[in-house]
């Protein structure tokens, strides 16, 4: 394919495509990306009416414990004690056994009132990426893209062994 280029489009890579001034352009991505590309396309002669946009990004992150809320000290989760591997939230000083009553490590963190960043709960946005200090996890919902080695997406993962998270 002659028009496949690796990386973010630049003014020069768009110019090299030879896009006719009467073309329709369809942009999909985060707002800043679309604005940058639209500016270049307008500079290349496309009229604003021919530039169509669809925003593709996560909603603003919901950050319990990070944004101003009443502080609650991290604690053991309510309900019956789990029987699975121990989960340690290193920064919060909470260690508790895993319970399949929780859909994910994020759910367990929330049950313990441990401040955790998240947004999508499906492994798409990577807002919840957390350093995995020790242990092994499995993804209950396969993420769109795996995080870097040594990190885990807590929104869609569960432990397979004793686990220590940097939370």
N, C-alpha and C positions, 0 to 999 in steps of 0.2 A: 504494500500500500504506500503510495508516494507521499501521502499527507500525514503519516503517523510520525510524530515527533515526541521524544521523551522530555518530560518536564513541563513547567508552566509556560503557556504561550507568552512570547515577548513581542514587542513592537516589530522587531526585525523578522521573527518567525511568522507573524501574521502577514507582514508585507510580502514575504517570500511565497505565500500561498496565492497571491494574485487575485484576491477576492474582488469581484466586480462591484462597483458602487451601487448597483441595483439589487444586490443579493439580500436575502433574508438571513439574519444571524440569530441563532438560538443559543443562549447562554444559560448554563446551569451551574450553580456553585454558591459559595459564600458571598455575601454582599460586596466585600472589598474586591474580590476576584472579578466579579461581574462588572463592577464599576471601572476597574482598570482596563479590562478587555473592551468594554463599550467605548471608553475614551479613545482607545487606539482605533477601533473600527470607525468611529465618527471622524477621527483625523484622516482616515483612509477614504472618506467620502460617503460612507453609509449614512443614510438619514436615520434619525432616532426612531422613527416609526417602523423601520425595518429590523430593529434590534429588540429581540424578545428575550425576556428573562424569567427564570424560575429559581427561586431561592432554594438552596440545598445546604442546610446546616441544622444542627441540633437546636432545640429550644434553650433558652438560658439555663445554666446549671442550677439545680436545686441543691443547696449546700447546707444541710442541717449541721448545726454546730459551728459552721464557718461564718454564716451571716448572723447579724444580731438577733438572737433569740435568748430566751431564758436558759441559762447554763444548767445542765443536768449532769451530775457526776456519773461517769460510766459505771456500769454495774452488771451483775449476772442477769441473763434473760429471765423473764417471768415464765412460769409453766414448768412442766416436768423436765428434769435434768436429762440432757442428751446422753447417748451411749456411744457416740462415734469418737473419732480422734480428737485430741485436744486442739483447740484453736486459741492462740495467744495473740492479743492485740498489744504489741510491745509498748507503744507510746502511752496507751491508756491503762496499762497494768491489769488487764482483764484476761484471764484464761478460763475457758469454758469448754465442755465437750460439745462436739457437733451433734446436731439433731436434724433429722430429715424433715422436721416440721418447718425448717427454714429453706426457702427456695434457692438461696445463694449466700455467699459470704457477706454480701451487702445486707441482706435481710437480717443475718445474725448480728452484724455490727449495729444496725438500727435498733434491734431488740435490746442491745446493751447500751444504747444512747452514746455510741462512739462516733465522734465527728467524722464524716466520710463524704467526700465529694462524689456526685453522681448526676446523671441526667437521663440517659436513654433506657437503662436497665436491659439492654439487648446486645451489648457488645459492639455497638456501632460508633459511639462518640469518643470513647477512651477517656472520658472525664474521671472515671473511677479508678484509673490505673494506679496500682499500689505496689510498692516494693515487697517482694516475697523474700523474707529473711531466711526461712527454712520451710521444708515440706514440699508436698506435691499436691496439685489440684487437677480437677478435670473441668471442662466447660460443659455445663448443662445445656446451654444454648451456644452453638458455635459462633464465635465473634466474627465480624466482617473481616477483620485483620487481627492476627495475633499481636500482643504487645511485645515490647523488647524483652529479651532474656532477663530473668531475674525479677520480672514484674508480672502482675496478674490483674485481670479485669474482675474486680470483686462482684460486679453486678450480675455476672452470668457464670459464676464458678462455684464449685463445692470442693471440699478437701478429700483427698484419698489417703493421706497420712497426717500425722501431727503437723500442724502448720503454724508458722509465726509470721504475722503481717506487720508492716510498719505503719500501724494506725494507733 
